Amino acid sequence: MSTIETQTQPKLLLKNRFDKSEWAGAFGDLGTLIPFVVGYITVMKMNPLDVLFTFGILLVIAGSYYKTPIPIQPMKAIGSAAITQSTVISSGMVWGAGLFTGLFWLIMGTTGALNIISKITSKPVIRGIVLGLGFSFIMEGTRMMKTDFAVAVIALVMTFILLTNKRIPAMFALIIFGVAAAMFKNPGLVHELAGIEFSFHFPQFALGEITWTDMIKGALILGIPQIPLSLGNAVIAVTAENNRLFPEHPVTEKKIAISQGILNLISPIFGGIPVCHGAGGMAGHVRFGARTGGATIILGTLLLIVALCFSESVLLIFNIFPASVLGVILFFAGLELAVSTRDVGQEKSDYYTLLVTAGFSIWNMGVGFLAGLVMQECLKRKIFKV
């Protein structure tokens, strides 16, 4: 009897669900998704069909494979550089950066290089990266909330009140309130949304448009600077978060790196952007109710529908979500990350390592990781005494 239960219980736990909690959690990462996607479309002039179609496919793949809410997010260093320097960075360079990062993480995972890194990384360093990312999300969330402070305060209070409510998921109330606030602030939005048209299109293959120059420039200008951030956030931190939240279905840094590599080799084929598995995205999905990969499958399916059927109206659709409300979503994802670091340890030295790593990680994840390792070793060898 007990043997059968031991064998079958994990299978039951690992089934994807599609209930209201998963639907609510599906929208928990919109705070990072929408701003970057809008930036790529409006500033970089990338095709919304290609960007959203690829995102949707990758989300469905991730949810179906992992069966936990491991997210797909835009790579932030690449996205920020591309959007802010759009006059000198082309779509081809963005795709080239995606191919470079795909190859890099595939090699890092398959050669076992990440096993060495994971062995020398202590819990305070890992938790410090997560804490630094949490603070970064909280800071960015508050910055976005300042765009309409009154709306943000109401959304914030409402979310706190409903955060543990089983009957009314906080995310549903947040979305309804956000849409109502957007229409109240801009009455013409109703008329604009009436202009959304159904228009079915298939994505185009983009590989033929990438030149060797795009590959080289994309790797040097965009891809390489992204590596430290991806190592800290999208490999080490997301592995730690998944294994803390879902110990019945653990992942390894190696698996995450290989997955990230494969996804970034797929994305440029259809003109998609470089992506990663970010710990912040997982925290956002989980904070608003997600417990399985069903949440990412739901979000991916919705993006596929928008991409294939309403790609010419993407910006109108995204206007439904005010920046201040997206900031609230990001703020709560940051809180979820920061709170998760409370199990760092009992020793004073553990907290010093945690805070040094977190402090530098707010600036740069790679620098934070290195600073944490240095602090860890100096305390261990008694070079530093606290």
MOLIN-V773226 format. One record per backbone hydrogen bond with DSSP energy under -0.5 kcal/mol. NH is the residue of the N-H (numbers start at 1). CO is the residue of the C=O. If there is no record, write none. Layout:
nh->NH co->CO
nh->NH co->CO
//
This chain:
nh->5 co->1
nh->6 co->2
nh->7 co->3
nh->8 co->4
nh->9 co->5
nh->10 co->6
nh->12 co->8
nh->13 co->9
nh->14 co->10
nh->15 co->12
nh->23 co->19
nh->24 co->20
nh->25 co->21
nh->26 co->22
nh->27 co->23
nh->27 co->24
nh->28 co->25
nh->30 co->27
nh->32 co->29
nh->33 co->29
nh->34 co->30
nh->36 co->32
nh->37 co->33
nh->38 co->34
nh->39 co->35
nh->40 co->36
nh->41 co->37
nh->42 co->38
nh->43 co->39
nh->44 co->39
nh->46 co->40
nh->51 co->47
nh->52 co->48
nh->53 co->49
nh->54 co->50
nh->55 co->51
nh->56 co->52
nh->57 co->53
nh->58 co->54
nh->59 co->55
nh->60 co->56
nh->61 co->57
nh->62 co->58
nh->63 co->59
nh->64 co->60
nh->65 co->61
nh->66 co->62
nh->67 co->62
nh->67 co->63
nh->70 co->68
nh->71 co->69
nh->73 co->276
nh->75 co->274
nh->76 co->74
nh->79 co->75
nh->80 co->76
nh->81 co->77
nh->82 co->78
nh->83 co->79
nh->84 co->80
nh->85 co->81
nh->86 co->83
nh->88 co->85
nh->89 co->85
nh->94 co->90
nh->95 co->91
nh->96 co->92
nh->97 co->93
nh->98 co->94
nh->99 co->95
nh->100 co->96
nh->101 co->97
nh->102 co->98
nh->103 co->99
nh->104 co->100
nh->105 co->101
nh->106 co->102
nh->107 co->103
nh->108 co->104
nh->109 co->105
nh->110 co->106
nh->111 co->107
nh->112 co->109
nh->113 co->108
nh->114 co->108
nh->115 co->112
nh->116 co->112
nh->116 co->113
nh->117 co->113
nh->118 co->114
nh->119 co->115
nh->120 co->116
nh->121 co->117
nh->122 co->120
nh->126 co->122
nh->127 co->123
nh->128 co->124
nh->129 co->125
nh->130 co->126
nh->131 co->127
nh->132 co->128
nh->133 co->129
nh->134 co->130
nh->135 co->131
nh->136 co->132
nh->137 co->133
nh->138 co->134
nh->139 co->135
nh->140 co->136
nh->141 co->137
nh->142 co->138
nh->143 co->139
nh->144 co->140
nh->145 co->141
nh->146 co->142
nh->147 co->144
nh->148 co->145
nh->149 co->146
nh->152 co->148
nh->153 co->149
nh->154 co->150
nh->155 co->151
nh->156 co->152
nh->157 co->153
nh->158 co->154
nh->159 co->155
nh->160 co->156
nh->161 co->157
nh->162 co->158
nh->163 co->159
nh->165 co->162
nh->169 co->167
nh->170 co->162
nh->172 co->169
nh->173 co->169
nh->174 co->170
nh->175 co->171
nh->176 co->172
nh->177 co->173
nh->178 co->174
nh->179 co->175
nh->180 co->176
nh->181 co->177
nh->182 co->178
nh->183 co->179
nh->184 co->180
nh->185 co->181
nh->186 co->182
nh->189 co->186
nh->190 co->187
nh->191 co->187
nh->192 co->188
nh->193 co->189
nh->194 co->190
nh->195 co->192
nh->196 co->193
nh->199 co->309
nh->201 co->308
nh->206 co->269
nh->207 co->269
nh->209 co->206
nh->210 co->207
nh->211 co->209
nh->215 co->211
nh->216 co->212
nh->217 co->213
nh->218 co->214
nh->219 co->215
nh->220 co->216
nh->221 co->217
nh->222 co->217
nh->222 co->218
nh->223 co->218
nh->224 co->219
nh->226 co->222
nh->226 co->223
nh->227 co->223
nh->227 co->224
nh->230 co->226
nh->231 co->227
nh->232 co->228
nh->233 co->229
nh->234 co->229
nh->234 co->230
nh->235 co->230
nh->236 co->231
nh->237 co->232
nh->238 co->233
nh->239 co->235
nh->240 co->236
nh->241 co->237
nh->242 co->238
nh->243 co->239
nh->244 co->240
nh->245 co->241
nh->246 co->242
nh->249 co->246
nh->250 co->247
nh->256 co->252
nh->257 co->253
nh->258 co->254
nh->259 co->255
nh->260 co->256
nh->261 co->257
nh->262 co->258
nh->263 co->259
nh->264 co->260
nh->265 co->261
nh->265 co->262
nh->266 co->262
nh->267 co->263
nh->268 co->264
nh->269 co->266
nh->270 co->266
nh->270 co->267
nh->271 co->268
nh->272 co->267
nh->276 co->73
nh->278 co->276
nh->279 co->233
nh->282 co->278
nh->283 co->279
nh->284 co->280
nh->285 co->281
nh->286 co->282
nh->287 co->283
nh->288 co->284
nh->289 co->286
nh->290 co->285
nh->295 co->292
nh->297 co->293
nh->298 co->294
nh->299 co->295
nh->300 co->296
nh->301 co->297
nh->302 co->298
nh->303 co->299
nh->304 co->300
nh->305 co->301
nh->306 co->302
nh->307 co->303
nh->308 co->304
nh->309 co->305
nh->310 co->305
nh->310 co->306
nh->311 co->307
nh->313 co->310
nh->314 co->311
nh->317 co->313
nh->318 co->314
nh->319 co->315
nh->320 co->317
nh->321 co->318
nh->322 co->320
nh->326 co->322
nh->327 co->323
nh->328 co->324
nh->329 co->325
nh->330 co->326
nh->331 co->327
nh->332 co->328
nh->333 co->329
nh->334 co->330
nh->335 co->331
nh->336 co->332
nh->337 co->333
nh->338 co->334
nh->339 co->335
nh->340 co->336
nh->341 co->338
nh->342 co->339
nh->343 co->340
nh->344 co->341
nh->351 co->347
nh->352 co->348
nh->353 co->349
nh->354 co->350
nh->355 co->351
nh->356 co->352
nh->357 co->353
nh->358 co->354
nh->359 co->355
nh->360 co->356
nh->361 co->357
nh->362 co->358
nh->363 co->359
nh->363 co->360
nh->364 co->360
nh->368 co->364
nh->369 co->365
nh->370 co->366
nh->371 co->367
nh->372 co->368
nh->373 co->369
nh->374 co->370
nh->375 co->371
nh->376 co->372
nh->377 co->373
nh->378 co->374
nh->379 co->375
nh->380 co->376
nh->381 co->377
nh->382 co->379
nh->383 co->378
nh->384 co->378
//
